[in-house]
Amino acid sequence: MMERAATNSSNVKGKQLWQHHNKPIELWSAPVIDQKVAYIHENPVAAGFVLEGWHWRYSSAIDYSGGKGLLEIDFLD
């Protein structure tokens, strides 16, 4: 999959992991931020890597579910 993505990009040789585009999304309210965080937490589930978002080791979803993840998370009130 990464090799195929690299063939479609003129500035990548071999394999491409990240998408090359600039489509910023303004995080203008708490509900919008919550929506985007939920989307990010559900990506490993949608990809079939885990059954629950908080099972993904590198996700902050575990912090949002009351556990302690790999990195320190500062929640804003």
Buried (B, 14 or more C-beta within 10 A) or exposed (E): EEEEBBEEEEEBEEEBEEEEEEEEEEEEEEEEEEEEBEEEBBEBBEEEEBEEBBEBEEBBBBBBEEEEBEEEEEEEE
